[in-house]
């Protein structure tokens, strides 16, 4: 990943005397999410069917989609996280990009956002909270929308995110539950932000590696809007707190298929394996793996640390009809979109996901 010019020091360590946000965070970024197992017990299933609700919580998709009966639909989503970096401006940028990702993952266009802020006002200053909002406004401006309002409360630890409303042409709507057998699986961002930010908290990460992680977490997944125009993209989701394996399990279970992942083709941020050896593994990784270990075969200790690593604003996971792989890859190259082919969708087997340790690099 390219390193862009910027104030690396400001994200690596706040100025002397400044309080580090991550010291108030029991779980960094999307690593603070409830595990898939616990979340399923809490949510249950919808009891009141609504024919205009095109996507609810039945398939564990990224957002709610409501039919406006004019060929378009509203996308509604919310996402908020605890601090994953110490700089409040970058925290706001990351949280905003992470929330917007759910709209892009459905193939939609964001329309407006409102903020969700929890702030320990007796421990952290209002000025720091203002910087969080400033970062969010910058990202919303990049997404060509306005941060138009929100709600705030006093909380024991910092919490920030957005509720986002978007729109999509129904014919272009992408779901996580429509993957087809024989399709190729692609990922648009490398993994490892959970590992690197945990290394930061342990004082292990370099400024360059942390900069790479911040760059990845603040990059908008706007390619989802472009993929929505491609008929041969048959399913899509974003990879966030449940890790690649968790979101792939959801895609396979919702679609009634299985998948095979080539471990060596999964892209990683620089030095991720080094930090794993140094013990920089988020607590969310273990919670994730415990939730879906019976649904995955072929995982080693190393691949578990990588593939179950909680991502914050991770990349898009895209299922592409096999006869259009070349078309998709040419489209991505022409649009300057990063893409990594990591596996394929296969007929339903005993488990939703199979990880192979052999195969090409990537």
C-alpha positions as YAML, in Angstrom:
chain: A
units: angstrom
residues:
- id: 1
  name: UNK
  ca: [0.00, 0.00, 0.00]
- id: 2
  name: UNK
  ca: [1.32, 3.44, -0.87]
- id: 3
  name: UNK
  ca: [2.34, 5.73, 1.97]
- id: 4
  name: UNK
  ca: [0.87, 9.16, 1.43]
- id: 5
  name: UNK
  ca: [2.52, 12.28, 2.81]
- id: 6
  name: UNK
  ca: [1.14, 13.27, 6.17]
- id: 7
  name: UNK
  ca: [1.83, 13.86, 9.80]
- id: 8
  name: UNK
  ca: [2.79, 10.33, 10.80]
- id: 9
  name: UNK
  ca: [3.75, 11.40, 14.31]
- id: 10
  name: UNK
  ca: [0.28, 12.72, 15.05]
- id: 11
  name: UNK
  ca: [-1.26, 9.31, 14.57]
- id: 12
  name: UNK
  ca: [1.55, 7.34, 16.16]
- id: 13
  name: UNK
  ca: [1.79, 9.19, 19.47]
- id: 14
  name: UNK
  ca: [-0.11, 12.29, 20.58]
- id: 15
  name: UNK
  ca: [1.81, 15.35, 21.68]
- id: 16
  name: UNK
  ca: [3.37, 15.23, 25.12]
- id: 17
  name: UNK
  ca: [0.76, 15.58, 27.83]
- id: 18
  name: UNK
  ca: [-2.13, 14.61, 25.56]
- id: 19
  name: UNK
  ca: [-4.30, 11.72, 26.70]
- id: 20
  name: UNK
  ca: [-4.31, 8.66, 24.43]
- id: 21
  name: UNK
  ca: [-7.84, 7.76, 23.37]
- id: 22
  name: UNK
  ca: [-7.11, 4.03, 23.14]
- id: 23
  name: UNK
  ca: [-6.39, 3.81, 26.88]
- id: 24
  name: UNK
  ca: [-10.14, 4.30, 27.39]
- id: 25
  name: UNK
  ca: [-11.07, 1.60, 24.87]
- id: 26
  name: UNK
  ca: [-11.61, -1.96, 26.11]
- id: 27
  name: UNK
  ca: [-11.81, -3.18, 22.51]
- id: 28
  name: UNK
  ca: [-10.38, -1.22, 19.59]
- id: 29
  name: UNK
  ca: [-12.57, -0.23, 16.64]
- id: 30
  name: UNK
  ca: [-14.74, -3.05, 15.30]
- id: 31
  name: UNK
  ca: [-12.90, -5.36, 17.70]
- id: 32
  name: UNK
  ca: [-15.37, -4.13, 20.32]
- id: 33
  name: UNK
  ca: [-18.28, -5.72, 18.44]
- id: 34
  name: UNK
  ca: [-20.20, -8.53, 20.07]
- id: 35
  name: UNK
  ca: [-19.23, -11.91, 18.66]
- id: 36
  name: UNK
  ca: [-21.44, -13.42, 15.92]
- id: 37
  name: UNK
  ca: [-22.64, -16.08, 18.36]
- id: 38
  name: UNK
  ca: [-23.73, -13.59, 21.02]
- id: 39
  name: UNK
  ca: [-25.24, -11.21, 18.48]
- id: 40
  name: UNK
  ca: [-27.41, -13.97, 17.00]
- id: 41
  name: UNK
  ca: [-28.81, -14.75, 20.44]
- id: 42
  name: UNK
  ca: [-29.65, -11.11, 21.07]
- id: 43
  name: UNK
  ca: [-31.22, -10.27, 17.70]
- id: 44
  name: UNK
  ca: [-33.27, -13.38, 17.06]
- id: 45
  name: UNK
  ca: [-35.51, -13.16, 13.99]
- id: 46
  name: UNK
  ca: [-38.00, -10.64, 12.66]
- id: 47
  name: UNK
  ca: [-41.54, -11.60, 13.68]
- id: 48
  name: UNK
  ca: [-43.49, -9.13, 11.53]
- id: 49
  name: UNK
  ca: [-43.00, -9.62, 7.76]
- id: 50
  name: UNK
  ca: [-43.11, -6.51, 5.59]
- id: 51
  name: UNK
  ca: [-43.20, -6.91, 1.79]
- id: 52
  name: UNK
  ca: [-41.53, -3.53, 1.32]
- id: 53
  name: UNK
  ca: [-38.57, -4.52, 3.48]
- id: 54
  name: UNK
  ca: [-36.23, -5.94, 0.85]
- id: 55
  name: UNK
  ca: [-33.43, -6.65, 3.32]
- id: 56
  name: UNK
  ca: [-33.85, -7.02, 7.07]
- id: 57
  name: UNK
  ca: [-31.78, -8.97, 9.60]
- id: 58
  name: UNK
  ca: [-32.64, -12.46, 8.34]
- id: 59
  name: UNK
  ca: [-29.45, -12.86, 6.27]
- id: 60
  name: UNK
  ca: [-27.21, -10.73, 8.52]
- id: 61
  name: UNK
  ca: [-26.64, -8.26, 5.71]
- id: 62
  name: UNK
  ca: [-24.91, -4.89, 6.01]
- id: 63
  name: UNK
  ca: [-27.95, -2.60, 6.07]
- id: 64
  name: UNK
  ca: [-31.74, -2.42, 5.97]
- id: 65
  name: UNK
  ca: [-33.21, -1.82, 2.51]
- id: 66
  name: UNK
  ca: [-36.75, -0.44, 2.12]
- id: 67
  name: UNK
  ca: [-38.62, -0.39, -1.20]
- id: 68
  name: UNK
  ca: [-39.95, 3.07, -2.17]
- id: 69
  name: UNK
  ca: [-42.10, 1.46, -4.90]
- id: 70
  name: UNK
  ca: [-40.63, 3.65, -7.65]
- id: 71
  name: UNK
  ca: [-37.74, 1.39, -8.66]
- id: 72
  name: UNK
  ca: [-35.53, 2.70, -5.87]
- id: 73
  name: UNK
  ca: [-34.98, 1.81, -2.25]
- id: 74
  name: UNK
  ca: [-33.70, 3.51, 0.89]
- id: 75
  name: UNK
  ca: [-30.67, 2.00, 2.63]
- id: 76
  name: UNK
  ca: [-30.48, 2.58, 6.39]
- id: 77
  name: UNK
  ca: [-27.57, 1.62, 8.61]
- id: 78
  name: UNK
  ca: [-25.74, 2.57, 11.78]
- id: 79
  name: UNK
  ca: [-22.26, 1.75, 13.04]
- id: 80
  name: UNK
  ca: [-20.24, 3.08, 15.95]
- id: 81
  name: UNK
  ca: [-16.93, 2.05, 17.47]
- id: 82
  name: UNK
  ca: [-14.58, 2.70, 20.37]
- id: 83
  name: UNK
  ca: [-11.20, 4.36, 19.62]
- id: 84
  name: UNK
  ca: [-8.79, 2.34, 17.50]
- id: 85
  name: UNK
  ca: [-6.16, 5.12, 17.27]
- id: 86
  name: UNK
  ca: [-5.10, 7.82, 19.69]
- id: 87
  name: UNK
  ca: [-5.59, 10.85, 17.47]
- id: 88
  name: UNK
  ca: [-9.21, 12.09, 17.78]
- id: 89
  name: UNK
  ca: [-9.32, 13.48, 14.22]
- id: 90
  name: UNK
  ca: [-8.28, 10.12, 12.76]
- id: 91
  name: UNK
  ca: [-10.70, 8.32, 15.09]
- id: 92
  name: UNK
  ca: [-13.52, 10.40, 13.61]
- id: 93
  name: UNK
  ca: [-12.36, 9.71, 10.07]
- id: 94
  name: UNK
  ca: [-12.13, 5.96, 10.64]
- id: 95
  name: UNK
  ca: [-15.51, 5.69, 12.39]
- id: 96
  name: UNK
  ca: [-17.23, 7.68, 9.65]
- id: 97
  name: UNK
  ca: [-15.69, 5.68, 6.81]
- id: 98
  name: UNK
  ca: [-16.60, 2.47, 8.62]
- id: 99
  name: UNK
  ca: [-20.26, 3.47, 8.91]
- id: 100
  name: UNK
  ca: [-20.50, 4.62, 5.30]
- id: 101
  name: UNK
  ca: [-19.09, 1.29, 4.13]
- id: 102
  name: UNK
  ca: [-22.38, -0.50, 4.79]
- id: 103
  name: UNK
  ca: [-24.16, 1.62, 2.19]
- id: 104
  name: UNK
  ca: [-21.42, 1.03, -0.38]
- id: 105
  name: UNK
  ca: [-21.51, -2.71, 0.36]
- id: 106
  name: UNK
  ca: [-25.16, -2.78, -0.73]
- id: 107
  name: UNK
  ca: [-24.26, -0.99, -3.98]
- id: 108
  name: UNK
  ca: [-25.83, 2.24, -2.76]
- id: 109
  name: UNK
  ca: [-25.06, 5.94, -2.66]
- id: 110
  name: UNK
  ca: [-25.01, 7.74, 0.71]
- id: 111
  name: UNK
  ca: [-27.44, 10.66, 1.08]
- id: 112
  name: UNK
  ca: [-27.01, 12.01, 4.60]
- id: 113
  name: UNK
  ca: [-25.51, 11.06, 7.97]
- id: 114
  name: UNK
  ca: [-26.10, 11.89, 11.62]
- id: 115
  name: UNK
  ca: [-23.58, 11.38, 14.40]
- id: 116
  name: UNK
  ca: [-23.66, 9.08, 17.43]
- id: 117
  name: UNK
  ca: [-21.32, 10.31, 20.17]
- id: 118
  name: UNK
  ca: [-20.66, 8.94, 23.62]
- id: 119
  name: UNK
  ca: [-18.00, 10.91, 25.50]
- id: 120
  name: UNK
  ca: [-16.52, 10.65, 29.03]
- id: 121
  name: UNK
  ca: [-16.64, 14.40, 29.46]
- id: 122
  name: UNK
  ca: [-14.95, 14.38, 32.88]
- id: 123
  name: UNK
  ca: [-11.96, 12.46, 31.48]
- id: 124
  name: UNK
  ca: [-11.64, 13.79, 27.92]
- id: 125
  name: UNK
  ca: [-12.12, 17.37, 26.81]
- id: 126
  name: UNK
  ca: [-14.89, 18.74, 24.65]
- id: 127
  name: UNK
  ca: [-12.16, 20.00, 22.31]
- id: 128
  name: UNK
  ca: [-11.07, 16.42, 21.64]
- id: 129
  name: UNK
  ca: [-14.66, 15.42, 20.90]
- id: 130
  name: UNK
  ca: [-14.85, 18.35, 18.50]
- id: 131
  name: UNK
  ca: [-11.81, 16.98, 16.64]
- id: 132
  name: UNK
  ca: [-13.59, 13.62, 16.29]
- id: 133
  name: UNK
  ca: [-16.54, 15.34, 14.65]
- id: 134
  name: UNK
  ca: [-14.20, 17.35, 12.46]
- id: 135
  name: UNK
  ca: [-12.63, 14.15, 11.15]
- id: 136
  name: UNK
  ca: [-16.07, 12.69, 10.45]
- id: 137
  name: UNK
  ca: [-17.11, 15.82, 8.55]
- id: 138
  name: UNK
  ca: [-14.05, 15.54, 6.32]
- id: 139
  name: UNK
  ca: [-14.90, 11.96, 5.39]
- id: 140
  name: UNK
  ca: [-18.56, 12.81, 4.83]
- id: 141
  name: UNK
  ca: [-17.45, 15.62, 2.52]
- id: 142
  name: UNK
  ca: [-15.33, 13.08, 0.62]
- id: 143
  name: UNK
  ca: [-18.48, 10.98, 0.29]
- id: 144
  name: UNK
  ca: [-20.31, 14.09, -1.00]
- id: 145
  name: UNK
  ca: [-22.80, 14.14, 1.88]
- id: 146
  name: UNK
  ca: [-23.42, 16.27, 4.95]
- id: 147
  name: UNK
  ca: [-23.05, 15.31, 8.58]
- id: 148
  name: UNK
  ca: [-26.37, 16.90, 9.40]
- id: 149
  name: UNK
  ca: [-26.94, 16.31, 13.12]
- id: 150
  name: UNK
  ca: [-26.83, 13.59, 15.72]
- id: 151
  name: UNK
  ca: [-27.07, 12.71, 19.39]
- id: 152
  name: UNK
  ca: [-24.55, 12.67, 22.24]
- id: 153
  name: UNK
  ca: [-24.42, 11.28, 25.78]
- id: 154
  name: UNK
  ca: [-21.90, 11.09, 28.63]
- id: 155
  name: UNK
  ca: [-20.37, 7.58, 28.65]
- id: 156
  name: UNK
  ca: [-17.58, 5.75, 30.54]
- id: 157
  name: UNK
  ca: [-15.54, 5.32, 27.33]
- id: 158
  name: UNK
  ca: [-15.52, 7.14, 23.99]
- id: 159
  name: UNK
  ca: [-17.99, 5.89, 21.38]
- id: 160
  name: UNK
  ca: [-18.44, 7.41, 17.95]
- id: 161
  name: UNK
  ca: [-20.12, 6.53, 14.69]
- id: 162
  name: UNK
  ca: [-22.81, 7.47, 12.21]
- id: 163
  name: UNK
  ca: [-26.33, 6.56, 11.23]
- id: 164
  name: UNK
  ca: [-26.35, 6.76, 7.44]
- id: 165
  name: UNK
  ca: [-29.19, 6.92, 4.94]
- id: 166
  name: UNK
  ca: [-28.51, 5.94, 1.34]
- id: 167
  name: UNK
  ca: [-30.33, 5.12, -1.84]
- id: 168
  name: UNK
  ca: [-30.03, 2.43, -4.52]
- id: 169
  name: UNK
  ca: [-31.71, 1.43, -7.76]
- id: 170
  name: UNK
  ca: [-33.35, -1.88, -6.83]
- id: 171
  name: UNK
  ca: [-32.00, -3.60, -9.95]
- id: 172
  name: UNK
  ca: [-28.49, -2.70, -8.75]
- id: 173
  name: UNK
  ca: [-28.94, -3.78, -5.13]
- id: 174
  name: UNK
  ca: [-26.19, -6.13, -3.94]
- id: 175
  name: UNK
  ca: [-26.78, -8.54, -1.07]
- id: 176
  name: UNK
  ca: [-24.58, -10.89, 0.92]
- id: 177
  name: UNK
  ca: [-27.01, -13.79, 0.39]
- id: 178
  name: UNK
  ca: [-26.95, -14.21, -3.39]
- id: 179
  name: UNK
  ca: [-23.54, -15.75, -4.11]
- id: 180
  name: UNK
  ca: [-23.61, -18.32, -6.93]
- id: 181
  name: UNK
  ca: [-21.76, -21.63, -7.20]
- id: 182
  name: UNK
  ca: [-18.74, -21.34, -9.49]
- id: 183
  name: UNK
  ca: [-18.13, -17.68, -8.68]
- id: 184
  name: UNK
  ca: [-14.72, -16.22, -7.88]
- id: 185
  name: UNK
  ca: [-14.19, -14.40, -4.58]
- id: 186
  name: UNK
  ca: [-12.33, -11.08, -4.47]
- id: 187
  name: UNK
  ca: [-11.23, -8.79, -1.66]
- id: 188
  name: UNK
  ca: [-10.47, -5.09, -2.16]
- id: 189
  name: UNK
  ca: [-8.27, -4.38, 0.88]
- id: 190
  name: UNK
  ca: [-5.54, -6.30, 2.69]
- id: 191
  name: UNK
  ca: [-6.19, -7.68, 6.17]
- id: 192
  name: UNK
  ca: [-4.41, -6.93, 9.41]
- id: 193
  name: UNK
  ca: [-5.64, -3.61, 10.85]
- id: 194
  name: UNK
  ca: [-6.76, -5.27, 14.08]
- id: 195
  name: UNK
  ca: [-3.32, -6.81, 14.56]
- id: 196
  name: UNK
  ca: [-1.44, -3.61, 13.78]
- id: 197
  name: UNK
  ca: [-3.58, -1.40, 16.02]
- id: 198
  name: UNK
  ca: [-3.18, -3.94, 18.82]
- id: 199
  name: UNK
  ca: [0.55, -3.76, 18.24]
- id: 200
  name: UNK
  ca: [0.24, 0.02, 18.61]
- id: 201
  name: UNK
  ca: [-1.40, -0.34, 22.02]
- id: 202
  name: UNK
  ca: [1.45, -2.65, 23.06]
- id: 203
  name: UNK
  ca: [4.07, -0.17, 21.84]
- id: 204
  name: UNK
  ca: [5.26, -2.55, 19.09]
- id: 205
  name: UNK
  ca: [4.13, -0.99, 15.81]
- id: 206
  name: UNK
  ca: [6.22, 1.36, 13.70]
- id: 207
  name: UNK
  ca: [4.87, 4.72, 12.54]
- id: 208
  name: UNK
  ca: [4.94, 3.49, 8.94]
- id: 209
  name: UNK
  ca: [2.93, 0.34, 9.66]
- id: 210
  name: UNK
  ca: [0.37, 2.30, 11.66]
- id: 211
  name: UNK
  ca: [0.12, 4.84, 8.86]
- id: 212
  name: UNK
  ca: [-0.64, 2.01, 6.43]
- id: 213
  name: UNK
  ca: [-3.42, 0.77, 8.74]
- id: 214
  name: UNK
  ca: [-4.94, 4.25, 9.15]
- id: 215
  name: UNK
  ca: [-4.79, 4.77, 5.39]
- id: 216
  name: UNK
  ca: [-6.68, 1.53, 4.86]
- id: 217
  name: UNK
  ca: [-9.30, 2.28, 7.55]
- id: 218
  name: UNK
  ca: [-10.04, 5.78, 6.24]
- id: 219
  name: UNK
  ca: [-10.30, 4.78, 2.58]
- id: 220
  name: UNK
  ca: [-13.94, 4.86, 1.49]
- id: 221
  name: UNK
  ca: [-15.31, 1.71, -0.16]
- id: 222
  name: UNK
  ca: [-16.84, 3.74, -2.99]
- id: 223
  name: UNK
  ca: [-16.05, 0.97, -5.47]
- id: 224
  name: UNK
  ca: [-19.21, -0.70, -4.18]
- id: 225
  name: UNK
  ca: [-21.20, 1.90, -6.12]
- id: 226
  name: UNK
  ca: [-19.32, 0.93, -9.28]
- id: 227
  name: UNK
  ca: [-19.69, -2.81, -8.67]
- id: 228
  name: UNK
  ca: [-23.46, -2.29, -8.35]
- id: 229
  name: UNK
  ca: [-23.56, -1.58, -12.09]
- id: 230
  name: UNK
  ca: [-22.05, -4.98, -12.92]
- id: 231
  name: UNK
  ca: [-24.61, -7.74, -13.43]
- id: 232
  name: UNK
  ca: [-21.96, -10.42, -12.99]
- id: 233
  name: UNK
  ca: [-21.26, -9.29, -9.41]
- id: 234
  name: UNK
  ca: [-23.77, -11.58, -7.72]
- id: 235
  name: UNK
  ca: [-23.06, -10.89, -4.02]
- id: 236
  name: UNK
  ca: [-21.17, -8.39, -1.92]
- id: 237
  name: UNK
  ca: [-20.47, -7.52, 1.71]
- id: 238
  name: UNK
  ca: [-17.82, -5.62, 3.63]
- id: 239
  name: UNK
  ca: [-15.31, -7.23, 5.97]
- id: 240
  name: UNK
  ca: [-15.45, -5.66, 9.42]
- id: 241
  name: UNK
  ca: [-15.54, -6.83, 13.03]
- id: 242
  name: UNK
  ca: [-16.23, -10.53, 12.45]
- id: 243
  name: UNK
  ca: [-13.11, -10.89, 10.31]
- id: 244
  name: UNK
  ca: [-12.92, -12.32, 6.81]
- id: 245
  name: UNK
  ca: [-14.04, -15.76, 7.97]
- id: 246
  name: UNK
  ca: [-17.07, -14.46, 9.86]
- id: 247
  name: UNK
  ca: [-18.42, -12.39, 6.99]
- id: 248
  name: UNK
  ca: [-17.71, -15.17, 4.50]
- id: 249
  name: UNK
  ca: [-19.60, -17.65, 6.72]
- id: 250
  name: UNK
  ca: [-22.57, -15.25, 6.66]
- id: 251
  name: UNK
  ca: [-22.38, -14.96, 2.87]
- id: 252
  name: UNK
  ca: [-22.24, -18.73, 2.40]
- id: 253
  name: UNK
  ca: [-25.00, -19.55, 4.90]
- id: 254
  name: UNK
  ca: [-27.28, -16.88, 3.45]
- id: 255
  name: UNK
  ca: [-26.64, -18.10, -0.10]
- id: 256
  name: UNK
  ca: [-26.87, -21.84, 0.64]
- id: 257
  name: UNK
  ca: [-23.32, -22.50, -0.66]
- id: 258
  name: UNK
  ca: [-19.80, -23.18, 0.58]
- id: 259
  name: UNK
  ca: [-16.49, -21.54, -0.25]
- id: 260
  name: UNK
  ca: [-12.82, -22.39, -0.60]
- id: 261
  name: UNK
  ca: [-10.21, -19.80, 0.39]
- id: 262
  name: UNK
  ca: [-6.56, -20.01, -0.70]
- id: 263
  name: UNK
  ca: [-4.68, -18.83, 2.38]
- id: 264
  name: UNK
  ca: [-1.60, -17.73, 0.41]
- id: 265
  name: UNK
  ca: [-3.73, -15.50, -1.84]
- id: 266
  name: UNK
  ca: [-5.21, -13.47, 1.03]
- id: 267
  name: UNK
  ca: [-3.54, -10.01, 1.04]
- id: 268
  name: UNK
  ca: [-1.95, -8.66, 4.22]
- id: 269
  name: UNK
  ca: [-0.70, -5.29, 5.36]
- id: 270
  name: UNK
  ca: [3.10, -5.19, 5.80]
- id: 271
  name: UNK
  ca: [4.61, -6.91, 8.86]
- id: 272
  name: UNK
  ca: [1.35, -8.46, 10.09]
- id: 273
  name: UNK
  ca: [2.93, -11.87, 10.67]
- id: 274
  name: UNK
  ca: [5.77, -10.24, 12.61]
- id: 275
  name: UNK
  ca: [3.28, -8.64, 15.02]
- id: 276
  name: UNK
  ca: [1.41, -11.94, 15.41]
- id: 277
  name: UNK
  ca: [4.67, -13.59, 16.53]
- id: 278
  name: UNK
  ca: [5.08, -10.76, 19.05]
- id: 279
  name: UNK
  ca: [1.65, -11.52, 20.53]
- id: 280
  name: UNK
  ca: [-0.33, -8.59, 19.07]
- id: 281
  name: UNK
  ca: [-3.59, -10.48, 18.64]
- id: 282
  name: UNK
  ca: [-6.86, -8.66, 19.48]
- id: 283
  name: UNK
  ca: [-9.24, -10.18, 21.98]
- id: 284
  name: UNK
  ca: [-11.91, -9.97, 19.30]
- id: 285
  name: UNK
  ca: [-10.04, -12.54, 17.22]
- id: 286
  name: UNK
  ca: [-10.53, -15.23, 19.85]
- id: 287
  name: UNK
  ca: [-14.21, -14.31, 20.33]
- id: 288
  name: UNK
  ca: [-14.73, -14.45, 16.59]
- id: 289
  name: UNK
  ca: [-13.08, -17.84, 16.21]
- id: 290
  name: UNK
  ca: [-15.01, -19.33, 19.11]
- id: 291
  name: UNK
  ca: [-18.25, -18.26, 17.41]
- id: 292
  name: UNK
  ca: [-17.67, -19.95, 14.06]
- id: 293
  name: UNK
  ca: [-14.85, -22.50, 14.51]
- id: 294
  name: UNK
  ca: [-17.25, -25.38, 13.79]
- id: 295
  name: UNK
  ca: [-18.14, -23.80, 10.44]
- id: 296
  name: UNK
  ca: [-14.60, -23.56, 9.08]
- id: 297
  name: UNK
  ca: [-12.11, -26.28, 8.12]
- id: 298
  name: UNK
  ca: [-8.39, -26.07, 7.42]
- id: 299
  name: UNK
  ca: [-7.40, -23.20, 9.71]
- id: 300
  name: UNK
  ca: [-3.99, -23.18, 11.39]
- id: 301
  name: UNK
  ca: [-3.06, -21.08, 14.42]
- id: 302
  name: UNK
  ca: [-1.45, -18.52, 12.11]
- id: 303
  name: UNK
  ca: [-4.31, -18.34, 9.63]
- id: 304
  name: UNK
  ca: [-6.80, -18.10, 12.50]
- id: 305
  name: UNK
  ca: [-4.99, -14.99, 13.76]
- id: 306
  name: UNK
  ca: [-5.21, -13.45, 10.29]
- id: 307
  name: UNK
  ca: [-8.56, -14.60, 8.94]
- id: 308
  name: UNK
  ca: [-10.50, -13.97, 12.18]
- id: 309
  name: UNK
  ca: [-8.79, -10.63, 12.81]
- id: 310
  name: UNK
  ca: [-11.47, -7.93, 13.36]
- id: 311
  name: UNK
  ca: [-11.26, -5.35, 10.58]
- id: 312
  name: UNK
  ca: [-12.43, -1.76, 10.90]
- id: 313
  name: UNK
  ca: [-13.67, -0.46, 7.54]
- id: 314
  name: UNK
  ca: [-12.12, -3.46, 5.84]
- id: 315
  name: UNK
  ca: [-12.47, -4.12, 2.15]
- id: 316
  name: UNK
  ca: [-15.38, -5.40, 0.11]
- id: 317
  name: UNK
  ca: [-15.80, -9.15, -0.32]
- id: 318
  name: UNK
  ca: [-17.15, -9.66, -3.84]
- id: 319
  name: UNK
  ca: [-18.58, -12.76, -5.53]
- id: 320
  name: UNK
  ca: [-18.13, -12.64, -9.33]
- id: 321
  name: UNK
  ca: [-19.54, -15.03, -11.94]
- id: 322
  name: UNK
  ca: [-16.65, -17.24, -13.09]
- id: 323
  name: UNK
  ca: [-17.18, -16.55, -16.79]
- id: 324
  name: UNK
  ca: [-16.68, -12.84, -16.11]
- id: 325
  name: UNK
  ca: [-13.50, -12.97, -14.00]
- id: 326
  name: UNK
  ca: [-11.45, -11.36, -16.77]
- id: 327
  name: UNK
  ca: [-14.10, -8.67, -17.26]
- id: 328
  name: UNK
  ca: [-14.12, -7.89, -13.55]
- id: 329
  name: UNK
  ca: [-10.36, -7.72, -13.28]
- id: 330
  name: UNK
  ca: [-10.12, -5.48, -16.35]
- id: 331
  name: UNK
  ca: [-12.85, -3.25, -14.90]
- id: 332
  name: UNK
  ca: [-10.95, -2.93, -11.63]
- id: 333
  name: UNK
  ca: [-7.69, -2.20, -13.40]
- id: 334
  name: UNK
  ca: [-9.33, 0.44, -15.62]
- id: 335
  name: UNK
  ca: [-10.97, 2.07, -12.56]
- id: 336
  name: UNK
  ca: [-7.74, 1.82, -10.51]
- id: 337
  name: UNK
  ca: [-9.47, -0.36, -7.91]
- id: 338
  name: UNK
  ca: [-7.33, -2.71, -5.82]
- id: 339
  name: UNK
  ca: [-8.46, -6.33, -6.09]
- id: 340
  name: UNK
  ca: [-7.22, -9.68, -4.83]
- id: 341
  name: UNK
  ca: [-8.66, -13.01, -5.91]
- id: 342
  name: UNK
  ca: [-8.77, -15.14, -2.77]
- id: 343
  name: UNK
  ca: [-10.96, -18.16, -3.54]
- id: 344
  name: UNK
  ca: [-14.22, -19.42, -4.99]
- id: 345
  name: UNK
  ca: [-17.82, -20.35, -4.25]
- id: 346
  name: UNK
  ca: [-18.59, -24.09, -4.45]
- id: 347
  name: UNK
  ca: [-21.56, -26.39, -3.92]
- id: 348
  name: UNK
  ca: [-22.79, -26.60, -0.35]
- id: 349
  name: UNK
  ca: [-20.72, -28.97, 1.77]
- id: 350
  name: UNK
  ca: [-20.60, -29.93, 5.43]
- id: 351
  name: UNK
  ca: [-19.08, -26.56, 6.37]
- id: 352
  name: UNK
  ca: [-19.52, -23.09, 4.85]
- id: 353
  name: UNK
  ca: [-15.78, -22.28, 4.57]
- id: 354
  name: UNK
  ca: [-12.70, -24.35, 3.72]
- id: 355
  name: UNK
  ca: [-9.22, -22.86, 3.97]
- id: 356
  name: UNK
  ca: [-6.45, -24.30, 1.78]
- id: 357
  name: UNK
  ca: [-2.83, -23.67, 2.70]
- id: 358
  name: UNK
  ca: [-1.55, -24.42, -0.82]
- id: 359
  name: UNK
  ca: [-1.98, -22.23, -3.88]
- id: 360
  name: UNK
  ca: [-0.57, -19.14, -5.49]
- id: 361
  name: UNK
  ca: [0.62, -16.06, -3.69]
- id: 362
  name: UNK
  ca: [-1.17, -12.74, -3.59]
...
